[in-house]
Structures are given as C-alpha cells and as structure tokens.
Amino acid sequence: MPGCGKSTVGRHLARQLDLPFVDSDTEIESRIGMPIRDFFAAHGEDRFRDIEQDVIDELTGRESLVLATGGGAVLRPSNRDALHSRSHVMYLRATPEELFRRLRHDTQRPLLQVDDPLKRLRELFRERDPLYRRTAHFVIEAARPSVPTLLGMVLMQLELAGLVDPARAPVSGHRPG
C-alpha cells in the first residue's frame, strides 16, 4: 500500500545487505521523464500500468537487488507472477487508518488526490490486500514499528528462511569488517 514504508525499508535493507536498491516508481519516472502524477494526468492509469509492467519484468529479471514496487504493481497478474516467482516478496502490511495518518498531507500520490483520501485508502486496501497476500512470501505487520524495527523484522524473516546469512546482516546497523 502507499505509505507503508517500502522505499524507506528497502533502502535500509539494501544498505544492510550491501545490495543495490531500485524503486520501480523512480525507475519509471526516469524512463518517462516526468513525475508519475503528471503522467497519470496526461496519459491515464492504464498506460502507466503498461510501463510499470515492463519495468517490473525487467527488474525481476536482474539478480541480487532489493526492489520496492509501487503499491499498484500487484494489480496486473503478470507483475504478481514475476514478483512471486523471481524474488522473495515482503508485504509490509498496515491498516488504511495508519496509512492515512502517514499520508494525510501527501500531494504526490495520484490515487490519493481525492475528496476523501481515507475512504480511497480503504477501497485500495480492500482491493489490494488479497493480491499482496497472494504475491508475498512474507507478511510483516508494519502499522506502528519504527524503520529500524521493521528492518529487523524483515531481516529476521529472511534469516529464518535461510535467504540471508545472519553474520552478513547484523540488525545493529553496522556491517562486519
């Protein structure tokens, strides 16, 4: 969902694991040469989703990176399939009310530029939560924890799954040697 901490936690995770970090929305903006909000207004959501699908396909084909996707990436089955089959997906889950608290002053997210953003977040959550759950390998409750706490929770799940060597990913924020 928008505002759950994907980009922030992703950046910290990439730094912790010494991997490149890519935000699919940033990659899309680089390709289209304008903010997503402006592209939405000029070309519509369907055209944006087409570009997003190409970017997700390309990025999930790369090895060894931390990827944060836009909240609507799961709307297309091809994106869900690519993400689930080519990567290890973490769903940072937060309630619409918590997301509204975080995003109430945001003017950059096109889907929230409506009269009642909380109502819109509830609608998005109702639509997307089952898709996120289907796509994810791990669900992390992200309603209130701090970024370091969320990072620790993500690292713990990766360690428990045998995907990260605990010696390589200390939760203290310091990399070994």
MIDOSE-1310 file (N, C-alpha, C; in nm, 2 decimals, decimal comma, always signed):
residues 177
mpgc	+0,08/-0,12/+0,00/+0,00/+0,00/+0,00/+0,09/+0,12/+0,00; +0,04/+0,23/-0,05/+0,11/+0,36/-0,05/+0,14/+0,40/+0,10; +0,26/+0,44/+0,13/+0,29/+0,49/+0,26/+0,33/+0,38/+0,36; +0,34/+0,25/+0,33/+0,37/+0,15/+0,43/+0,52/+0,14/+0,46
gkst	+0,60/+0,21/+0,38/+0,75/+0,21/+0,41/+0,83/+0,13/+0,32; +0,78/+0,09/+0,20/+0,85/+0,01/+0,11/+0,99/+0,07/+0,07; +0,99/+0,19/+0,02/+1,11/+0,25/-0,02/+1,21/+0,28/+0,09; +1,16/+0,32/+0,20/+1,25/+0,35/+0,32/+1,31/+0,22/+0,37
vgrh	+1,23/+0,12/+0,40/+1,28/+0,00/+0,45/+1,37/-0,07/+0,34; +1,33/-0,06/+0,21/+1,40/-0,12/+0,11/+1,54/-0,06/+0,10; +1,55/+0,07/+0,11/+1,69/+0,14/+0,10/+1,78/+0,09/+0,22; +1,72/+0,08/+0,34/+1,79/+0,04/+0,46/+1,83/-0,11/+0,44
larq	+1,74/-0,19/+0,39/+1,77/-0,34/+0,37/+1,88/-0,35/+0,27; +1,88/-0,28/+0,16/+1,98/-0,29/+0,06/+2,12/-0,25/+0,12; +2,12/-0,14/+0,19/+2,24/-0,10/+0,26/+2,30/-0,21/+0,35; +2,21/-0,26/+0,43/+2,24/-0,37/+0,53/+2,30/-0,49/+0,46
ldlp	+2,25/-0,53/+0,35/+2,29/-0,64/+0,27/+2,39/-0,62/+0,17; +2,43/-0,49/+0,15/+2,53/-0,45/+0,05/+2,48/-0,49/-0,09; +2,36/-0,45/-0,12/+2,30/-0,48/-0,25/+2,25/-0,35/-0,31; +2,24/-0,35/-0,44/+2,17/-0,23/-0,50/+2,03/-0,22/-0,46
fvds	+1,98/-0,10/-0,45/+1,83/-0,07/-0,42/+1,77/-0,01/-0,55; +1,66/-0,06/-0,59/+1,58/+0,00/-0,70/+1,44/+0,02/-0,66; +1,39/+0,14/-0,68/+1,25/+0,17/-0,66/+1,18/+0,18/-0,80; +1,09/+0,09/-0,82/+1,03/+0,08/-0,96/+0,97/+0,21/-1,00
dtei	+0,91/+0,29/-0,91/+0,85/+0,42/-0,94/+0,95/+0,52/-0,98; +1,07/+0,52/-0,92/+1,18/+0,61/-0,96/+1,23/+0,57/-1,09; +1,24/+0,44/-1,12/+1,28/+0,39/-1,25/+1,19/+0,43/-1,36; +1,06/+0,42/-1,33/+0,95/+0,46/-1,43/+0,96/+0,61/-1,45
esri	+0,98/+0,69/-1,35/+0,99/+0,84/-1,37/+1,11/+0,87/-1,46; +1,22/+0,80/-1,44/+1,34/+0,82/-1,52/+1,31/+0,79/-1,66; +1,24/+0,68/-1,69/+1,21/+0,65/-1,83/+1,11/+0,74/-1,90; +1,00/+0,78/-1,82/+0,90/+0,87/-1,88/+0,94/+1,01/-1,88
gmpi	+1,04/+1,05/-1,80/+1,09/+1,19/-1,80/+0,99/+1,29/-1,73; +0,91/+1,24/-1,64/+0,82/+1,33/-1,56/+0,77/+1,25/-1,44; +0,72/+1,33/-1,34/+0,66/+1,26/-1,23/+0,54/+1,18/-1,26; +0,53/+1,07/-1,19/+0,42/+0,97/-1,22/+0,28/+1,05/-1,21
rdff	+0,27/+1,14/-1,12/+0,14/+1,22/-1,10/+0,11/+1,29/-1,23; +0,21/+1,35/-1,30/+0,19/+1,42/-1,42/+0,15/+1,32/-1,54; +0,22/+1,21/-1,54/+0,20/+1,11/-1,64/+0,06/+1,05/-1,63; +0,01/+1,03/-1,50/-0,13/+0,98/-1,48/-0,22/+1,08/-1,54
aahg	-0,20/+1,21/-1,51/-0,30/+1,31/-1,56/-0,30/+1,32/-1,71; -0,18/+1,31/-1,77/-0,17/+1,32/-1,92/-0,21/+1,20/-1,99; -0,18/+1,08/-1,94/-0,20/+0,95/-2,02/-0,29/+0,85/-1,95; -0,32/+0,87/-1,82/-0,41/+0,77/-1,76/-0,34/+0,66/-1,69
edrf	-0,41/+0,59/-1,60/-0,36/+0,48/-1,52/-0,32/+0,36/-1,61; -0,40/+0,33/-1,71/-0,38/+0,21/-1,79/-0,24/+0,22/-1,86; -0,21/+0,33/-1,92/-0,08/+0,35/-1,99/+0,03/+0,34/-1,88; +0,01/+0,40/-1,77/+0,11/+0,39/-1,66/+0,14/+0,24/-1,63
rdie	+0,03/+0,16/-1,61/+0,04/+0,02/-1,57/+0,12/-0,06/-1,68; +0,10/-0,02/-1,81/+0,17/-0,09/-1,91/+0,32/-0,07/-1,89; +0,36/+0,06/-1,87/+0,51/+0,09/-1,85/+0,56/+0,02/-1,72; +0,48/+0,02/-1,61/+0,51/-0,04/-1,49/+0,54/-0,19/-1,51
qdvi	+0,45/-0,26/-1,59/+0,46/-0,40/-1,62/+0,60/-0,43/-1,68; +0,64/-0,35/-1,78/+0,77/-0,37/-1,85/+0,88/-0,35/-1,75; +0,87/-0,25/-1,67/+0,98/-0,22/-1,57/+0,99/-0,34/-1,47; +0,88/-0,38/-1,42/+0,88/-0,49/-1,32/+0,93/-0,62/-1,38
delt	+0,90/-0,65/-1,51/+0,95/-0,76/-1,58/+1,10/-0,75/-1,59; +1,15/-0,64/-1,63/+1,30/-0,62/-1,64/+1,37/-0,63/-1,50; +1,32/-0,56/-1,40/+1,38/-0,56/-1,27/+1,38/-0,69/-1,20; +1,27/-0,77/-1,22/+1,27/-0,90/-1,15/+1,36/-1,00/-1,23
gres	+1,41/-0,96/-1,34/+1,50/-1,05/-1,42/+1,64/-1,03/-1,37; +1,67/-0,92/-1,30/+1,80/-0,90/-1,25/+1,83/-0,98/-1,13; +1,96/-1,00/-1,10/+2,00/-1,07/-0,98/+2,04/-0,98/-0,87; +2,02/-1,02/-0,75/+2,08/-0,96/-0,63/+2,05/-0,81/-0,62
lvla	+1,93/-0,78/-0,59/+1,89/-0,64/-0,57/+1,77/-0,64/-0,47; +1,75/-0,52/-0,41/+1,63/-0,50/-0,33/+1,54/-0,41/-0,41; +1,42/-0,45/-0,43/+1,33/-0,38/-0,52/+1,21/-0,34/-0,44; +1,17/-0,21/-0,44/+1,05/-0,16/-0,39/+0,96/-0,13/-0,51
tggg	+0,84/-0,18/-0,51/+0,75/-0,15/-0,62/+0,64/-0,05/-0,57; +0,58/+0,01/-0,67/+0,46/+0,09/-0,64/+0,35/+0,01/-0,59; +0,26/+0,07/-0,51/+0,16/-0,01/-0,44/+0,06/-0,08/-0,54; +0,05/-0,03/-0,66/-0,05/-0,09/-0,75/+0,01/-0,19/-0,84
avlr	+0,14/-0,22/-0,82/+0,21/-0,32/-0,91/+0,14/-0,46/-0,91; +0,07/-0,49/-0,80/+0,01/-0,62/-0,79/-0,12/-0,63/-0,87; -0,17/-0,52/-0,92/-0,30/-0,52/-0,99/-0,29/-0,61/-1,12; -0,17/-0,62/-1,18/-0,16/-0,70/-1,30/-0,11/-0,84/-1,27
psnr	-0,18/-0,94/-1,31/-0,13/-1,08/-1,29/+0,01/-1,11/-1,33; +0,06/-1,05/-1,44/+0,19/-1,07/-1,48/+0,29/-1,02/-1,38; +0,26/-0,90/-1,32/+0,35/-0,85/-1,22/+0,35/-0,94/-1,10; +0,24/-0,99/-1,05/+0,23/-1,08/-0,94/+0,31/-1,20/-0,96
dalh	+0,30/-1,26/-1,08/+0,37/-1,38/-1,12/+0,52/-1,35/-1,12; +0,56/-1,25/-1,18/+0,71/-1,22/-1,19/+0,76/-1,19/-1,05; +0,70/-1,12/-0,97/+0,75/-1,09/-0,84/+0,75/-1,22/-0,75; +0,65/-1,30/-0,76/+0,64/-1,42/-0,67/+0,74/-1,52/-0,72
srsh	+0,76/-1,54/-0,85/+0,84/-1,65/-0,90/+0,99/-1,61/-0,91; +1,02/-1,48/-0,92/+1,16/-1,44/-0,94/+1,22/-1,38/-0,82; +1,15/-1,36/-0,71/+1,20/-1,29/-0,60/+1,14/-1,34/-0,47; +1,18/-1,28/-0,36/+1,12/-1,31/-0,23/+1,05/-1,18/-0,18
vmyl	+0,92/-1,19/-0,18/+0,84/-1,07/-0,16/+0,80/-1,05/-0,02; +0,82/-0,93/+0,04/+0,78/-0,89/+0,17/+0,66/-0,80/+0,15; +0,55/-0,83/+0,22/+0,44/-0,74/+0,22/+0,44/-0,66/+0,35; +0,47/-0,53/+0,35/+0,46/-0,45/+0,47/+0,32/-0,41/+0,49
ratp	+0,25/-0,47/+0,57/+0,10/-0,45/+0,59/+0,07/-0,35/+0,69; -0,01/-0,25/+0,66/-0,06/-0,15/+0,75/-0,21/-0,12/+0,72; -0,28/-0,08/+0,82/-0,42/-0,05/+0,80/-0,44/+0,08/+0,72; -0,56/+0,09/+0,66/-0,58/+0,22/+0,59/-0,58/+0,34/+0,68
eelf	-0,62/+0,32/+0,81/-0,62/+0,43/+0,90/-0,48/+0,47/+0,94; -0,39/+0,38/+0,95/-0,25/+0,41/+0,98/-0,18/+0,47/+0,86; -0,21/+0,42/+0,74/-0,16/+0,48/+0,62/-0,21/+0,63/+0,60; -0,34/+0,65/+0,63/-0,39/+0,78/+0,62/-0,32/+0,88/+0,72
rrlr	-0,29/+0,83/+0,84/-0,21/+0,91/+0,93/-0,08/+0,95/+0,87; -0,01/+0,86/+0,80/+0,12/+0,89/+0,75/+0,11/+0,98/+0,62; +0,00/+0,96/+0,55/-0,01/+1,03/+0,41/-0,10/+1,15/+0,40; -0,16/+1,19/+0,51/-0,27/+1,29/+0,51/-0,23/+1,42/+0,44
hdtq	-0,10/+1,45/+0,44/-0,05/+1,57/+0,38/+0,02/+1,55/+0,24; +0,02/+1,43/+0,19/+0,09/+1,39/+0,07/+0,01/+1,45/-0,05; +0,08/+1,52/-0,14/+0,02/+1,57/-0,26/+0,08/+1,50/-0,39; +0,16/+1,40/-0,37/+0,23/+1,35/-0,48/+0,17/+1,22/-0,54
rpll	+0,09/+1,15/-0,46/+0,03/+1,02/-0,50/-0,10/+1,04/-0,57; -0,10/+1,01/-0,70/-0,22/+1,05/-0,78/-0,35/+0,98/-0,73; -0,34/+0,86/-0,68/-0,46/+0,79/-0,64/-0,52/+0,85/-0,51; -0,45/+0,93/-0,44/-0,50/+0,98/-0,31/-0,54/+1,13/-0,33
qvdd	-0,54/+1,18/-0,45/-0,58/+1,32/-0,47/-0,73/+1,33/-0,49; -0,80/+1,29/-0,39/-0,95/+1,28/-0,39/-1,01/+1,35/-0,27; -1,14/+1,37/-0,27/-1,20/+1,44/-0,16/-1,19/+1,37/-0,03; -1,19/+1,24/-0,03/-1,19/+1,16/+0,09/-1,07/+1,05/+0,08
plkr	-0,95/+1,09/+0,11/-0,84/+1,00/+0,09/-0,85/+0,88/+0,18; -0,90/+0,89/+0,30/-0,92/+0,77/+0,39/-1,01/+0,67/+0,33; -1,12/+0,72/+0,27/-1,22/+0,63/+0,20/-1,14/+0,56/+0,09; -1,06/+0,64/+0,01/-0,99/+0,58/-0,10/-0,89/+0,48/-0,05
lrel	-0,82/+0,50/+0,06/-0,73/+0,40/+0,11/-0,80/+0,28/+0,15; -0,92/+0,29/+0,21/-0,99/+0,17/+0,25/-1,03/+0,09/+0,13; -1,07/+0,16/+0,02/-1,11/+0,09/-0,10/-0,98/+0,02/-0,16; -0,87/+0,09/-0,17/-0,75/+0,03/-0,22/-0,71/-0,09/-0,14
frer	-0,72/-0,08/+0,00/-0,68/-0,19/+0,08/-0,77/-0,31/+0,06; -0,90/-0,29/+0,05/-1,00/-0,40/+0,03/-0,96/-0,47/-0,10; -0,93/-0,39/-0,21/-0,90/-0,45/-0,34/-0,76/-0,52/-0,34; -0,66/-0,45/-0,28/-0,52/-0,50/-0,29/-0,47/-0,60/-0,19
dply	-0,52/-0,59/-0,07/-0,47/-0,68/+0,04/-0,47/-0,82/+0,00; -0,57/-0,88/-0,06/-0,57/-1,02/-0,10/-0,46/-1,04/-0,21; -0,44/-0,94/-0,30/-0,34/-0,96/-0,40/-0,20/-0,95/-0,34; -0,18/-0,86/-0,25/-0,05/-0,86/-0,18/-0,02/-0,99/-0,11
rrta	-0,12/-1,04/-0,04/-0,10/-1,17/+0,03/-0,07/-1,28/-0,06; -0,14/-1,28/-0,18/-0,11/-1,39/-0,27/+0,03/-1,38/-0,33; +0,08/-1,26/-0,35/+0,21/-1,24/-0,41/+0,32/-1,26/-0,31; +0,30/-1,23/-0,18/+0,41/-1,22/-0,08/+0,45/-1,36/-0,04
hfvi	+0,57/-1,37/+0,00/+0,63/-1,49/+0,06/+0,62/-1,47/+0,22; +0,63/-1,34/+0,26/+0,63/-1,30/+0,40/+0,53/-1,18/+0,42; +0,46/-1,18/+0,52/+0,37/-1,06/+0,56/+0,43/-1,01/+0,69; +0,46/-0,88/+0,69/+0,52/-0,81/+0,80/+0,42/-0,70/+0,84
eaar	+0,37/-0,71/+0,97/+0,28/-0,61/+1,02/+0,35/-0,48/+1,04; +0,32/-0,38/+0,96/+0,40/-0,25/+0,96/+0,33/-0,13/+1,01; +0,23/-0,15/+1,09/+0,14/-0,04/+1,13/+0,22/+0,06/+1,21; +0,29/+0,02/+1,32/+0,35/+0,12/+1,41/+0,50/+0,11/+1,42
psvp	+0,56/+0,00/+1,39/+0,71/-0,01/+1,41/+0,79/+0,10/+1,35; +0,90/+0,13/+1,41/+1,00/+0,23/+1,35/+1,07/+0,16/+1,23; +1,14/+0,24/+1,15/+1,21/+0,18/+1,04/+1,31/+0,08/+1,09; +1,40/+0,10/+1,20/+1,49/+0,00/+1,24/+1,42/-0,13/+1,29
tllg	+1,30/-0,11/+1,35/+1,23/-0,23/+1,39/+1,18/-0,31/+1,27; +1,12/-0,24/+1,18/+1,07/-0,31/+1,05/+1,19/-0,38/+0,98; +1,30/-0,31/+0,97/+1,42/-0,37/+0,91/+1,46/-0,49/+0,98; +1,46/-0,49/+1,11/+1,49/-0,61/+1,19/+1,40/-0,72/+1,17
mvlm	+1,27/-0,69/+1,15/+1,16/-0,79/+1,13/+1,18/-0,85/+0,99; +1,22/-0,77/+0,89/+1,24/-0,82/+0,76/+1,36/-0,91/+0,76; +1,47/-0,86/+0,82/+1,60/-0,94/+0,82/+1,57/-1,08/+0,89; +1,50/-1,07/+1,00/+1,47/-1,20/+1,07/+1,40/-1,30/+0,99
qlel	+1,30/-1,25/+0,91/+1,22/-1,34/+0,82/+1,32/-1,40/+0,71; +1,40/-1,32/+0,66/+1,50/-1,36/+0,56/+1,60/-1,46/+0,62; +1,64/-1,44/+0,74/+1,73/-1,53/+0,81/+1,66/-1,66/+0,84; +1,54/-1,66/+0,89/+1,47/-1,78/+0,92/+1,44/-1,86/+0,80
aglv	+1,43/-1,80/+0,69/+1,40/-1,87/+0,56/+1,53/-1,92/+0,50; +1,64/-1,89/+0,56/+1,77/-1,93/+0,51/+1,82/-1,85/+0,38; +1,76/-1,73/+0,37/+1,79/-1,65/+0,25/+1,90/-1,55/+0,28; +1,93/-1,53/+0,40/+2,04/-1,43/+0,44/+2,12/-1,49/+0,55
dpar	+2,25/-1,48/+0,54/+2,34/-1,53/+0,65/+2,33/-1,43/+0,76; +2,30/-1,48/+0,88/+2,29/-1,38/+0,99/+2,42/-1,31/+1,02; +2,53/-1,36/+0,99/+2,66/-1,30/+1,01/+2,67/-1,18/+0,91; +2,61/-1,19/+0,80/+2,62/-1,09/+0,70/+2,52/-0,97/+0,71
apvs	+2,42/-1,00/+0,79/+2,31/-0,90/+0,81/+2,28/-0,86/+0,95; +2,38/-0,80/+1,02/+2,35/-0,77/+1,16/+2,25/-0,66/+1,17; +2,16/-0,68/+1,27/+2,05/-0,58/+1,29/+2,10/-0,45/+1,35; +2,22/-0,45/+1,41/+2,26/-0,33/+1,48/+2,28/-0,21/+1,39
ghrp	+2,29/-0,23/+1,26/+2,31/-0,12/+1,17/+2,45/-0,11/+1,12; +2,54/-0,19/+1,17/+2,68/-0,19/+1,13/+2,71/-0,32/+1,06; +2,78/-0,30/+0,94/+2,82/-0,42/+0,86/+2,95/-0,47/+0,92; +2,97/-0,60/+0,92/+3,10/-0,65/+0,97/+3,22/-0,60/+0,88
g	+3,33/-0,59/+0,95/+3,46/-0,56/+0,89/+3,48/-0,48/+0,78
